[in-house]
Amino acid sequence: MQEFPHGDVLDLPWQTELCCASPPAQLHHGREGEDEGSAGSRRAPSDLGHPHTPQCLFRNSTSTLIPPQETDPSGATCWDILCRVDETWENVICDLKHRATSSDNSTPGSVTICLQRLVSQPDRVVNTTHGTDSMDCVGKDSITCSIVIFAVSSIVVVTANVSNTTAGPLMILIVPPRLDKPSPPVNLAHTQTAEGELVLSWSNPQPHASPVPLSYEVRYITSHNTSNPNWKHVEVTGDQWVSLTGLRAGLTYIVQIHSHHPALPHLWSEWSQPYHIYLEDVTYLPERVVASLGDSVTVYCVFNDRRVNASAAVWFLNLDRLPQSQYTAVNDRVSKITVQPSEQRLYDILRCCQPSGEKYSCNYRYATIYIKDPVIDISCVTNGDLDSMTCRWNNIQTKINFLSRVADLSCDVMEEAEEEVGGPVGVVRQAVCVSSRSREVKSCTLQPIRVTSCYKLWMEAKTDNGTRSHPVYITPMDHVKPHPPSGLEAVSMPSGVLRLAWVPPELPLYDMQYQVRYALSTGRAHPFWQVLATQAESWAEVPEPDVCRVYNVQVRCMHINSSGTWSDWSRSLYTTPHNSRAPDQGPDFWRVFQEDPARNQTNVTLLFKHFPIVVPTYCVEGLVVQHQASGGIVTEERIGLVSSYRFEWREDFHSVTVKAQNSQGYSTRNINMTLERHPKRQCVRSFCVSRVNSSCVVLSWSLQPNSSIPCSLVVEWSGQNHQNRQGQTTVGRERWTRVPPTDQVLYLHGDFYGSEEYVFILYPVFADGEGEPVYTKGFRGADAGPAAYMLLMIIAFLSIVLFVTLVISQNQETWRKGVRGGRERGERER
């Protein structure tokens, strides 16, 4: 601070009061007719030094020139005075205005303000001025007086003289460095506090342009009100932040700020660029955080929708609901939770939701916890050509990168080298990754590869912090999935086994172990496989329990030391039954009728029963159905080894023959069935049934005397839901068996419940067609056991009587022959 001989030094702007102890008289020596308006009149410069003690003084100032006896303001005449620098920083302007009070009835006298500019020399004490300029301004009620200043640092001495008083007081004012119009604030940003308060902050484009803090004005409005703006204003002094209240969720607000220097309250900056704030329904604090395993992380959820109460919030971690003991409500708008990061994920997702009936309503926003060094299980498979390696992991997440490095070292040596150098070893390898529709990375492939080198693999989050998983070290040669064996062959051996042989894959060049599986070829999507034990030989023998069945056989391989993974199963080999001759006979079969009156036809379903093959010298590979209608035309249709076959019958006469077939030919002994619509002959006299127990019934019958003997008899039976008319039982419920014509008793084994009603039908079958069937019903209610046992006893007794009769007859015949022979020998002897 420079020193001046006249008193204290103050900075502009300066505001005070000029008060005189007694009301001064009207100035008599003033220039008559001179304008005493607001702008004042100017006269030539005058001398400044007055040695008299002033009766007027500047109040509310710290000048040492003011006497200690302060003038009583109640009996004084006072003027308000304000000195400032104008907007262009070229003039110092002082405004003086009389301030009348209720006790002041005097007429103010003439007042003279003298402004004198002093140019100071820097860095030295100045006792005199170099080149002085001054301006005197005279007036009564109000005066505006100005003086031009230099661009360099200036000093202005202010003197006020009132008529009929001694010399007035003197004040020295320093013109501060020029203050330009400030630039608008920049870097507008907003945050929310843990209590839910929204804080707007900003900064100045020239932070050191002003040594004193600026004053600011903030205005904001919703975006849909810009056509008829009704801005809300907030004034801020000194700080560069403000709390905005009353904002509503779901709306976009436009915010602007401008500023001014305290010395230039009228000179505002331009408004800042519009800053948009969209207040989400939910805000997370922090929205992103990085944590280590075992850390406790606290996250706040702010509900900006004031209709929602935070006490009802429910938190979810990675779609799993968290227990209520982990979170609490800070206030009506804020819920707080503390969790620990997952161990096998690169990041966790936190959401706070509101109950909505039996479900939960969740905003699309969430908080992310990025985890340092998690353990993610990365597994890799090298293909059979040893030119690529595909890696997968158990952590399906978006926003992740798969990274790798390779070094021509063993993995143990590579890990040790990284510890020694304290950084990565090897070169970076790029991988081609495959993503799903939801952008989840499924797998990444490295190609080409060095099969004996070590690869360091890890996952990294796509964030600025670059959190990464714990690395995995892999040698491709230890993780090979070879191609499956090829050239699979099968030969049926006389010993009843199937001998298999195959060709190992060309790569990799090491010993393999193999596994064989086989299953009956049933046409099912998932066969019932039987798997043999692993073996080192490239051949195997499979037991073949049924040489006439077709088997599906496959083989796979892997490294003999069990490193790597199994190959895919080879292509299926379907075995061929061994046939040395054609089948002996065709299958036994029966028919089921279903009438179709609308089409005037009968639908016939044939049900097949295959004869067992005693000596496996041939197999039945299919059936051939031969039809012959009334006109004598014969047609054939090949079908597989099926259990039923259906055709339409329209004519009066239809003959059906079913033959068995294999690669060697057709069967020669076949069953023929003749279908006719004419009335059938009757040959059965009686037919009855008795229930022995729940698994056996006894059927017995007798034929008409002197009737034709049928070729065979067919017994058909069904349980509930049967239909009483001939041949119209439900196919799925119908069962049948064929018996010789000489039999009169049949033991049927199966499930026969006393609470159900069963229908039994006996069909006599002749060479030219069927005879009239006979029906009988059995059980429902009382058990027929005693009657069945009585029938069995009668049958047993009659059998014994018949057996004894035959024995006696045989003995009598033998005796007669003996007697006759004795007589003949006696006669010859005579």
Buried (B, 14 or more C-beta within 10 A) or exposed (E): EBEBEBBBBBEBBBEBBBBBBBBBEEBEEBEEEEEBEEBBBEBEBEEBEBEEEBBBBBBEBEBEBBEEEEBEBEEBBBBBBBBBBEEEBEBBBBBBBBBEEEEBEEEBBBBBBBBBBBBBEEEEEBEEBEEEBBBBBBBBBBBBBBBEBEEEBBBBBBBBBBBBBEBBBBBBBBBBEEBBEBBBBBEBEBEBEEEBBBEBBBEBEEEEBBEEBBBBBBBBBBEEEEEEEEEBEBEBEEEBBBEBEEBEBEBEBBBBBBBBBBBBEEBBBEEBEBBEBEBBBBBBBBEEBBBEBEBEBEBBBBBBBEEBBBEEBBBBBBEEEBEEEEBBBBBEBBBBBEBBBBEBBBBBBBBBBBEEEEEBEBBEBBBBBBBBEBEBEBBBBBBBBBBBBBBBBEBEBEBBBBBBBBBEBBBEEBBEBBEEEEEBBBEEBEBEBEEEEEEEBEBBBBBEBBBEBBBBBBBBBEBEEEBBBBBBBBBBBBBBBBBBBEEBEBEBEEEEBBBBBBEBBEBBEEEBBBBBBBBBBEEEEEBEEEEBEBEEEBEBEBEBEEBBBBBBBBBBBBBEEEEBBBBBBBEBBEBBBBBEEBBBBBBBBBBBBBEEEEEEBBBBBBBBEBBEBEEBEBBBBBBBBBBBBEEEEEEEEEBEBEEEBEBEBEEEBBBBBBBBBBEBBBBEEBBEBBBBEEEBBBBBEEBBBBBBEEEBBBBBBEBEEEBBEBBBBBBBBBBEEBEEEBBEBBBEEBBBBBBEBEEBEBEBEEEBEBEEBBBBBBBBBBEEBBBBBBEBEBBEEEEBBEBBEEBBEEBEEEEEEEEEEEEEEEEEEEEEEEEEEEEEEEEEEE
